[in-house]
Amino acid sequence: MMFNKDSSGFSYFQFENFHKFQNINHFVTTRDGGVSNGAYQSLNLGYGTEDLSLSVLENRHILAQKMGIPLDNFVMCNQVHGKTVKVVTKEDKSKGAFFKDSALLATDGMITNIPDICLFVMGADCVPLLFFDPVQKVIGATHAGWRGTVQKIGIETVQLMVNTYNCSLDNIMVGIGPSIGNCCYNVGGEVIDEVLRTFGTTDHFINFNNETAEAHFDLWYANKYQLKEIGIKDENIEISGLCTKCNSHTFFSSRAGNGVTGRFGAGIMLNGD
């Protein structure tokens, strides 16, 4: 991924595969450049925390200004660790941007072909997935925690792009963003059982870690596996390789903060003519 930082301290990452296209704007935020304090220092973008709502709103305004996208153009969803993906229309513009209660209900993924709508998902160890079809000019943003991953929300997103906008699997590009890595994601029997039920094996998905003497789940492998399974080209999938827990100074991490932390986010928008 490409790292960007300005003189004010605001920073963000971009996928190299997406960066070459001039007709989209995309980004993955860090925890730098905002106004929140304590465990939420400093660019916390999530209302679903104990942070001050006014601080979160100011952080969102900072993000919008820095990325050159009006906050009115953002669309956010009320993420529930499911596999529901929705088609975003013009009527959805600004949902969830200013108020948590206005976000798309019970949704973890969004797609659209409408310019000037920024699809935005948040996380603090879960995997943000960004999608782009440069031929049909369709974008997507999906939140994939372990539950969403084993429910194959990545496949749900791709199938909706194909069925709604006639996207070709050959053209769809995917960015797998920063999340907790295989290095740090120790899991218990519930997750192992679900991985086995979903994928038919735990090989490569679940790995024994000698340092922790526990089983670790590789979210990046699991998401890339299912995307390749449906027919996305290997060269069209970019993995950030950045573990949020290892890099908790850069990203919010629930594991690193013992459940008390902010939210970073990933957004993508088709630029208008």
TITI-182877 format. One record per residue (C-alpha): residue in three letters; y, z, x. Coordinates in steps of 0.25 Angstrom, whole numbers, plus 5000, padded with zeros to 4 digits. Each point is the difference from the previous one (the first is absolute). Example, Ala and Ser with C-alpha at 12.3 -4.5 7.8 and 13.67 -1.06 7.14 Angstrom:
<atoms>
ALA498250315049;SER501449985006;
</atoms>
This chain:
<atoms>
MET500050005000;MET501449985004;PHE500950125001;ASN501550004996;LYS501150115002;ASP501550004998;SER501150085007;SER500050104988;GLY498550045003;PHE499449924988;SER498749935003;TYR498949924994;PHE498849915003;GLN499749864997;PHE498749925000;GLU500049895010;ASN499349914991;PHE501050014989;HIS501250005009;LYS500049855003;PHE500349974985;GLN501450004997;ASN499850004985;ILE499550154999;ASN500650135004;HIS499050115003;PHE500050135007;VAL499250135003;THR500950125001;THR499950125009;ARG500550144998;ASP501349975008;GLY501449984995;GLY500150084988;VAL500750134995;SER498850094996;ASN499750135007;GLY498850085004;ALA498649954998;TYR500749884993;GLN500849965012;SER500749904999;LEU499749874992;ASN499150064989;LEU499949894989;GLY499150084990;TYR500450074988;GLY498750064999;THR500350115010;GLU500850135000;ASP501149935007;LEU501450004994;SER500049884990;LEU501549975004;SER499549995015;VAL498949904996;LEU500949924992;GLU501049995011;ASN498949965010;ARG499649894990;HIS501449955000;ILE500050015015;LEU498749915001;ALA500649904990;GLN501349995008;LYS499349995013;MET499049894995;GLY501149924992;ILE499350024987;PRO500750064988;LEU499250134995;ASP500149934986;ASN499049905006;PHE498950095004;VAL498850034991;MET499150125002;CYS498850054994;ASN499550144996;GLN498850005009;VAL498750074996;HIS499049955010;GLY499449904990;LYS499749855001;THR501049954989;VAL500949895005;LYS501149944991;VAL500849875000;VAL501550045001;THR501049924992;LYS501550004999;GLU500050114990;ASP499450095010;LYS501149995010;SER500550145005;LYS498850074993;GLY499850135008;ALA501149975010;PHE501050114995;PHE499150094991;LYS498550035002;ASP499750004985;SER500449864999;ALA499049955010;LEU498849914996;LEU499050094994;ALA498650035006;THR500249885009;ASP499749995015;GLY500249855002;MET501049894996;ILE500249855002;THR501149904996;ASN500549865003;ILE501450044995;PRO501150005012;ASP500950125002;ILE499050104996;CYS499550105010;LEU498650054998;PHE500050145006;VAL498850105002;MET500050135007;GLY499050095008;ALA499850115010;ASP498749965006;CYS499549904989;VAL500049855004;PRO501149924995;LEU499649854998;LEU501049895000;PHE499649864995;PHE500649865001;ASP499649864996;PRO501049915007;VAL499649884992;GLN500150054986;LYS501150105004;VAL499350124995;ILE500150145005;GLY499350134998;ALA500050155004;THR498950104998;HIS499750145003;ALA498650035005;GLY499550145002;TRP498650035002;ARG499749994985;GLY500849874999;THR499349955012;VAL498650034994;GLN500449944987;LYS500449875008;ILE501450004995;GLY500349895011;ILE499049914993;GLU500750034987;THR501349965005;VAL499549875006;GLN499249964987;LEU501350034992;MET500849915009;VAL498949894999;ASN499950014985;THR501550024996;TYR500649905010;ASN498949915005;CYS500150055014;SER499049955010;LEU499150105008;ASP500349915012;ASN501550024999;ILE500150154997;MET500550095012;VAL499850155000;GLY500750115008;ILE499250135001;GLY501050105003;PRO500150145007;SER499150114995;ILE499150105005;GLY499049945010;ASN498550015002;CYS500450095012;CYS500550114990;TYR499549984986;ASN498850104999;VAL499450004986;GLY498950074992;GLY498849964992;GLU500849954988;VAL500649895008;ILE498849975008;ASP499249984987;GLU501149914994;VAL500049925012;LEU498549984999;ARG500049974985;THR501149905002;PHE499649925013;GLY498550035000;THR500150065014;THR500850105008;ASP499949925013;HIS501449975006;PHE500650074988;ILE499650145003;ASN500050045015;PHE499550135006;ASN501150055009;ASN499650085012;GLU501350085002;THR500050054986;ALA498550004997;GLU500349944986;ALA499949874993;HIS501349915000;PHE500349894991;ASP500649875005;LEU501049964989;TRP500549885008;TYR498649945002;ALA499750034985;ASN501249924995;LYS499849895010;TYR498549994996;GLN500349984986;LEU501149905002;LYS499149925008;GLU498950024990;ILE500849934990;GLY500449895009;ILE501350035007;LYS500049945014;ASP499850105012;GLU501349945007;ASN500850024987;ILE499850155001;GLU500850095009;ILE499750145002;SER501250095005;GLY499050095008;LEU501050124998;CYS499450134996;THR501050084992;LYS499450145004;CYS500049965015;ASN501449954998;SER500550114991;HIS501450005007;THR500149854995;PHE499450014987;PHE499850104989;SER498550055000;SER499450094990;ARG498950045010;ALA501050045011;GLY500950074990;ASN498850084993;GLY500449934987;VAL501550035001;THR500749875004;GLY500949884996;ARG499649864997;PHE500349875008;GLY499849874993;ALA499749855001;GLY500849894993;ILE500049854998;MET500949914993;LEU500249854998;ASN501449955004;GLY500849934990;ASP500549865002;
</atoms>
